[in-house]
Amino acid sequence: MNLLIDDHGRQIKKIRVSLTDRCNLRCHYCMPVESTFMDDEHYLKPHEYAEIIKSLCARGLQEVRLTGGEPLMRKSFTAIVEAIAALPLQKIGLTTNGILLDRYLDVLQKNRVDHLNISLDSLDEANFERITHGKHLSRVLANIARAKTMGFQIKVNVVAMKGVNDHELFNFVEWSRAQDIEVRFLELMRIGYAIKNQKSQFISADEMITQLKSRYHLQFITMPHDSTSFNYLTTCGARIGFIASESKAFCGACSRWRLSADGILRACLLKDEGISVAGESKQTLNQIFNEVLNMKPGLRPAEVTHAMNQIGG
């Protein structure tokens, strides 16, 4: 097998696959309230996703995570999932805001999508609405509980923002304990629409850890070499993690690529450059894979103006 290993010795084993740039929330760090989206005709078709990912499997790909925008808004979501589930993948996951999750839990379970990353930036109804411009907190929490009951492996992702939701850190830890669900705190990244407020709202993982240590003892948990998070078990029994993309970049162990909904394959979240793989033959796909492999940066780029919902979260 001709594995995808770059000059830095990093093997590409995982890919984030965007199904749409549309979303039913307007989180203020992701996109403006008045947003425009690409026409459906530009989206990759279900069979195209399958062909691209199958070719990557032949080069050593092991894991796929479906993203958006909000992937559950894609009209052909079920067909895409069924096509991908038939491929020789070790793990299939989904990143979602959880609003539509109840409609698709059976579909996900039948198609090996066992791992759910659910975005949830506040446990307070009013603050949830301020951050997301949506009144869906109770539905999201209910859907998380239902997915937990059905046996899904769940991680809740919280984008931590100073003066916005950092006062809820302890609430999320206690929620993690009560629900027996891992909560991961993400540093606010310099991407697209978030750049204008990133400096004033940024709180580092170290700052969050210092706050949490005032109340809990944190026991370090060993994670896989290419994990995006570093994790702890707290004295109260909560499982928490930190994705410190800004202060503790993990580029040296990165094993991920990204595929946008319109078929642009990118080597890095923080790189605008990519190559279209839409409609390409198997031979051409392999040539493109080799080109993209050489596009993966050795060090973390400072920022990118590309909108997060268009790259795939």
C-alpha positions as CSV (number, residue, x, y, z in Angstrom):
1,M,0.0,0.0,0.0
2,N,1.3,3.4,-1.0
3,L,0.6,5.3,2.2
4,L,0.2,9.0,2.4
5,I,3.3,10.0,4.4
6,D,4.7,13.5,4.0
7,D,8.3,14.7,4.3
8,H,7.8,15.3,8.0
9,G,6.8,11.6,8.6
10,R,3.2,12.4,9.2
11,Q,0.8,9.8,7.8
12,I,-2.7,10.9,6.7
13,K,-5.2,8.5,8.4
14,K,-8.2,10.8,9.0
15,I,-10.3,13.2,7.0
16,R,-12.9,15.7,7.9
17,V,-15.6,15.6,5.2
18,S,-18.0,18.6,4.8
19,L,-21.4,17.8,3.5
20,T,-22.7,21.4,3.3
21,D,-21.8,25.0,4.2
22,R,-25.4,25.6,5.5
23,C,-26.2,25.8,9.2
24,N,-29.4,26.4,11.2
25,L,-27.4,28.4,13.8
26,R,-25.4,31.6,13.5
27,C,-22.7,31.3,16.1
28,H,-21.0,34.6,16.3
29,Y,-17.5,33.2,15.9
30,C,-18.4,31.2,12.8
31,M,-20.6,33.3,10.4
32,P,-22.7,36.5,10.3
33,V,-26.5,36.3,10.8
34,E,-27.0,37.3,7.1
35,S,-25.0,34.6,5.4
36,T,-25.2,33.2,1.8
37,F,-24.4,29.6,0.9
38,M,-23.5,27.8,-2.3
39,D,-26.1,26.3,-4.5
40,D,-26.8,22.6,-4.1
41,E,-25.6,21.9,-7.6
42,H,-22.1,22.6,-6.5
43,Y,-22.1,19.9,-3.8
44,L,-20.4,16.6,-4.2
45,K,-22.9,13.7,-5.0
46,P,-23.1,10.7,-2.6
47,H,-21.3,8.5,-5.1
48,E,-18.5,11.1,-5.5
49,Y,-17.9,11.1,-1.7
50,A,-17.7,7.3,-1.8
51,E,-15.3,7.2,-4.7
52,I,-13.0,9.8,-3.2
53,I,-12.9,8.2,0.2
54,K,-12.5,4.7,-1.3
55,S,-9.4,5.9,-3.1
56,L,-8.1,7.4,0.1
57,C,-8.8,4.1,1.9
58,A,-6.5,2.4,-0.6
59,R,-3.8,4.8,0.5
60,G,-4.2,4.1,4.2
61,L,-7.2,6.3,5.3
62,Q,-8.8,4.9,8.5
63,E,-11.3,7.4,9.8
64,V,-13.9,9.8,8.4
65,R,-15.7,12.5,10.3
66,L,-18.7,14.1,8.7
67,T,-19.0,17.9,9.2
68,G,-20.6,21.0,7.8
69,G,-21.8,23.7,8.3
70,E,-24.4,21.5,9.9
71,P,-24.2,18.1,8.1
72,L,-27.6,17.0,9.1
73,M,-29.1,19.8,6.9
74,R,-27.8,18.0,3.8
75,K,-30.8,16.7,1.9
76,S,-29.0,13.6,0.8
77,F,-27.4,12.9,4.2
78,T,-28.7,9.4,4.5
79,A,-27.5,8.4,1.0
80,I,-24.1,9.8,1.7
81,V,-23.8,8.0,5.0
82,E,-24.9,4.7,3.5
83,A,-22.3,5.0,0.7
84,I,-19.5,5.8,3.2
85,A,-20.5,3.1,5.6
86,A,-19.9,0.5,3.0
87,L,-16.2,1.4,2.8
88,P,-13.4,-0.3,4.8
89,L,-13.1,2.4,7.5
90,Q,-12.2,1.7,11.1
91,K,-14.2,4.7,12.4
92,I,-16.9,7.0,11.2
93,G,-17.9,10.1,13.2
94,L,-20.2,13.1,13.0
95,T,-19.8,16.7,14.2
96,T,-23.1,18.4,14.7
97,N,-24.9,21.1,16.7
98,G,-27.4,18.4,17.7
99,I,-30.6,20.2,16.7
100,L,-31.7,17.6,14.1
101,L,-30.0,14.7,15.7
102,D,-33.2,12.9,16.8
103,R,-34.2,12.6,13.2
104,Y,-31.1,10.6,12.2
105,L,-30.0,8.6,15.3
106,D,-31.4,5.4,13.8
107,V,-29.7,6.1,10.4
108,L,-26.4,6.8,12.2
109,Q,-26.6,3.6,14.3
110,K,-27.4,1.4,11.3
111,N,-24.4,2.9,9.3
112,R,-21.6,2.6,11.9
113,V,-21.5,6.3,12.8
114,D,-20.9,5.6,16.4
115,H,-18.9,8.7,17.4
116,L,-20.6,12.0,17.9
117,N,-19.0,15.4,18.5
118,I,-21.7,17.8,19.5
119,S,-21.1,21.6,19.6
120,L,-22.5,23.2,22.7
121,D,-21.2,26.5,23.9
122,S,-23.5,27.3,26.8
123,L,-25.7,25.5,29.3
124,D,-27.7,28.7,29.9
125,E,-30.7,29.3,27.7
126,A,-30.2,33.0,27.4
127,N,-26.5,32.8,26.7
128,F,-27.0,29.9,24.2
129,E,-29.3,32.2,22.3
130,R,-26.8,35.1,22.4
131,I,-24.0,33.0,21.1
132,T,-25.9,31.0,18.5
133,H,-28.9,33.3,17.6
134,G,-31.1,30.2,18.2
135,K,-33.5,29.0,20.8
136,H,-32.6,25.3,20.7
137,L,-30.8,24.5,24.0
138,S,-33.5,22.2,25.5
139,R,-33.8,20.3,22.2
140,V,-30.0,19.8,21.9
141,L,-29.7,18.6,25.5
142,A,-32.6,16.2,25.0
143,N,-31.0,14.8,21.8
144,I,-27.7,14.4,23.6
145,A,-29.4,12.4,26.3
146,R,-31.2,10.2,23.8
147,A,-28.0,9.5,21.9
148,K,-26.3,8.6,25.2
149,T,-29.1,6.2,26.0
150,M,-28.7,4.6,22.5
151,G,-25.0,3.9,23.2
152,F,-23.3,6.5,21.0
153,Q,-19.8,7.6,22.0
154,I,-20.3,11.4,22.7
155,K,-17.9,14.3,23.1
156,V,-19.3,17.8,23.7
157,N,-17.2,20.6,22.2
158,V,-17.3,24.0,23.9
159,V,-15.6,27.0,22.1
160,A,-14.4,29.0,25.2
161,M,-14.6,32.7,24.9
162,K,-13.6,35.3,27.5
163,G,-16.5,37.4,28.7
164,V,-18.9,35.3,26.7
165,N,-19.0,31.8,28.3
166,D,-15.9,31.4,30.3
167,H,-18.0,31.8,33.5
168,E,-19.6,28.5,32.6
169,L,-16.4,26.4,32.9
170,F,-17.4,24.9,36.3
171,N,-20.9,24.3,35.1
172,F,-19.7,22.3,32.1
173,V,-17.4,20.2,34.4
174,E,-20.3,19.4,36.7
175,W,-22.5,18.6,33.7
176,S,-19.8,16.2,32.4
177,R,-19.8,14.5,35.8
178,A,-23.6,14.2,35.9
179,Q,-24.1,13.1,32.3
180,D,-20.9,10.9,32.1
181,I,-20.0,12.7,28.9
182,E,-16.6,14.0,27.9
183,V,-16.5,17.8,27.5
184,R,-13.7,19.5,25.5
185,F,-12.9,23.2,25.7
186,L,-11.6,24.7,22.4
187,E,-9.5,27.8,22.1
188,L,-11.0,30.4,19.9
189,M,-9.2,30.2,16.6
190,R,-8.1,32.9,14.1
191,I,-10.4,31.7,11.3
192,G,-12.7,33.7,9.1
193,Y,-15.5,35.6,10.9
194,A,-13.9,35.0,14.3
195,I,-10.7,37.0,13.6
196,K,-12.3,40.4,14.4
197,N,-13.0,39.3,18.1
198,Q,-10.4,36.6,18.6
199,K,-7.9,38.8,20.4
200,S,-10.4,40.2,23.0
201,Q,-12.3,36.9,23.5
202,F,-9.4,34.5,23.5
203,I,-8.8,32.4,26.6
204,S,-6.0,29.9,26.6
205,A,-6.1,26.3,27.7
206,D,-3.6,27.1,30.4
207,E,-5.9,29.9,31.8
208,M,-8.8,27.5,31.9
209,I,-6.8,24.8,33.6
210,T,-5.6,27.3,36.2
211,Q,-9.3,28.2,36.9
212,L,-10.4,24.6,37.2
213,K,-7.5,23.6,39.4
214,S,-8.8,26.1,42.0
215,R,-11.6,23.6,42.6
216,Y,-10.5,20.2,41.2
217,H,-7.5,18.0,41.0
218,L,-6.8,17.1,37.3
219,Q,-5.4,13.7,36.5
220,F,-3.7,13.6,33.1
221,I,-5.0,10.9,30.7
222,T,-2.7,9.6,28.0
223,M,-4.0,10.1,24.5
224,P,-3.0,8.8,21.0
225,H,0.0,10.6,19.5
226,D,-2.1,12.3,16.8
227,S,-5.0,13.4,19.2
228,T,-6.1,17.0,18.8
229,S,-6.9,17.2,22.6
230,F,-5.1,16.6,25.9
231,N,-7.4,15.2,28.5
232,Y,-7.9,15.0,32.3
233,L,-10.1,13.2,34.8
234,T,-11.3,15.5,37.6
235,T,-11.7,14.6,41.2
236,C,-15.5,14.9,40.8
237,G,-15.4,12.2,38.0
238,A,-15.8,14.5,35.0
239,R,-13.9,13.8,31.8
240,I,-12.6,17.0,30.2
241,G,-10.2,17.9,27.4
242,F,-8.6,20.9,25.8
243,I,-8.0,21.6,22.1
244,A,-5.4,24.3,22.3
245,S,-5.0,25.0,18.6
246,E,-3.7,28.6,19.2
247,S,-1.4,28.2,22.2
248,K,-0.2,24.6,21.8
249,A,-0.4,23.8,18.1
250,F,-0.3,20.0,17.3
251,C,0.8,20.3,13.7
252,G,3.8,18.0,14.2
253,A,1.5,15.0,14.8
254,C,-1.4,16.0,12.5
255,S,-2.9,13.1,10.6
256,R,-5.9,14.9,9.0
257,W,-7.0,16.3,5.7
258,R,-10.2,18.2,4.9
259,L,-12.7,17.8,2.0
260,S,-15.1,20.7,1.4
261,A,-18.7,20.2,0.3
262,D,-17.8,21.3,-3.3
263,G,-14.9,18.9,-3.5
264,I,-11.8,20.9,-2.6
265,L,-9.3,18.8,-0.8
266,R,-7.1,20.7,1.7
267,A,-4.1,19.6,3.7
268,C,-4.8,21.9,6.6
269,L,-7.7,23.8,8.2
270,L,-5.6,27.0,8.2
271,K,-4.7,26.9,4.5
272,D,-6.9,28.5,1.8
273,E,-5.1,26.5,-0.9
274,G,-6.6,23.2,-2.0
275,I,-7.2,21.1,-5.1
276,S,-10.6,20.1,-6.6
277,V,-11.2,16.3,-6.7
278,A,-14.7,16.5,-8.0
279,G,-15.3,14.3,-11.0
280,E,-11.7,13.0,-11.2
281,S,-10.7,9.5,-12.3
282,K,-9.0,7.1,-9.8
283,Q,-5.6,7.7,-11.5
284,T,-6.0,11.5,-11.3
285,L,-7.2,11.3,-7.7
286,N,-3.9,9.6,-6.7
287,Q,-1.9,12.2,-8.4
288,I,-3.9,14.9,-6.6
289,F,-3.4,13.1,-3.3
290,N,0.4,13.3,-3.8
291,E,0.2,17.0,-4.6
292,V,-1.9,17.7,-1.5
293,L,0.5,15.8,0.7
294,N,3.2,18.3,-0.3
295,M,0.9,21.2,0.7
296,K,0.6,20.3,4.4
297,P,2.6,22.9,6.4
298,G,5.2,21.9,8.9
299,L,4.3,24.8,11.2
300,R,0.9,26.3,12.1
301,P,-0.1,29.2,9.8
302,A,-1.1,32.3,11.7
303,E,-4.7,32.7,10.4
304,V,-7.0,32.1,7.5
305,T,-9.8,34.3,6.2
306,H,-11.8,31.3,4.8
307,A,-15.1,31.0,6.5
308,M,-15.2,28.1,9.0
309,N,-18.6,26.8,7.8
310,Q,-17.1,26.5,4.3
311,I,-14.0,24.6,5.3
312,G,-15.8,22.1,7.6
313,G,-15.6,22.3,11.4
